[in-house]
């Protein structure tokens, strides 16, 4: 059956959402004694974009998976999504909520042998916060005014206003939270030859092929690190990636490809680890590009789109549909559900031909997503041109406002507030849809400045409802993460910010 037929079948009959947790073999994870040594080979969907928070931009899942072995945050998410000290040992908040003081772990060294100190943290964060540097991570953390050194192992963060999202931001992985070597960034070498404090040391990056890291013999928590080497292989094609796993060429793959997940769930020769998350798929409609500067046109596009059909066809219902990206219930959020009739009426109301463009990745998933949307918009009387590009090019075009529509993602996090603010606030460098309204600014600031968690959640829900109404973004399938691995790979802890903790694994070759 063709993709066109699959979409049509779904639209006629509907498809029940089936999400069965498949964690076959996880009982074996808790077995005795980690094995020391060996090499783990990980299959990634895309190449990394670079390791400098300013020059490389946001990491993406592949980048976070590699960078997490090399660089570390002050605070770490635990597998149950609580906060735990990491490079930090403790933190306190002032009575007015506008100052956070963090004590740093002593005895930590960068890979070049230099001591990890408060000045390194302050320099790293202040570099991101400096508007002149145009860091893409800045939009997430603009509530921080600056970071300053208190003493060698104490750093103070001064906020513009009280911000409950501070700790999630410090534990995030695309918000400048991974601490880089200031000396390496000043030398202009961090992007291609990263230095951090992490459990592994950068060895080699063959663009489009692989990244190789080796065990850090001087790591401050080295007893928890077992592997000698990790090889990250770039395998964009999902079938190639899965077959490489089956052939034993790779030990582990991260995937969100429905076909691979469905196959792996039935395959007793591999282990599937699944973890649900917050955030999810996102579709961007650039409000600065005619005819998308018209809310009528954006609403027509939204009603023509069918995220449930996308989930059924593209994800094989391995990801739950959601009307918003939060990990809690929001009630009614004005979601513009699929209706070709409503879309046609809006097209007629606009009164002029609607010709649109969508950039998408050259991956099979990207092509399928583009073709599904093209079919649906055509049914509503709109023309959609598809422009396939490499993923790194897609990211660059989105950030430079050189696109009309594109798929995107809100990364998994305990608190998606910093990302939601960055995407919505008119002056944020991460406002990539260029949608700017006084009401959304009011809601964004209200969410960020909320004094209690109940109010903060309420404001996030109101933001989602307003975004759904004005249609500059389309929320889609909820993040659901899958690791497929060889049975001898042990120690999987789960995901942090959508990133698997692969650097803590070991291989049981007995």
Secondary structure, DSSP 8 states (H G I E B T S, - for coil): --HHHHHHHHHHH----------TTGGGGG-S------EEEEEESS----S-TTTT---HHHHHHHHHHH-B-SEEE-TTS-EEESSEEEEEE-TTS-EEEEEE-SS-B-TTS-B--HHHHHHHHHHHH-GGG--TTGGG-TTEEEEEEEETTEEEEEESS--TTHHHHHH-SSSS-SB--HHHHHTT-TTTS---SSSEEEEEEETTTEEEEEE-TT-TTGGG---SEEEEEE--SHHHHHHHHHTTS-SEEEE--HHHHHHHHH-TTEEEEEEEEEEEEEEEE-TTSTTTTSHHHHHHHHHH--HHHHHHHTSTT-S-B-SSS-SS-----------HHHHHHHHHHH-S--EEEEEEESSHHHHHHHHHHHHHHHHTT-EEEEEEE-HHHHHHHHHTT--SEEEEEE---S--HHHHHHHH-TT-TT-TT----HHHHHHHHHHHT-SSHHHHHHHHHHHHHHHHHHTSEEEEEEEEEEEEEETTEE----EETTEE-GGG-EE---
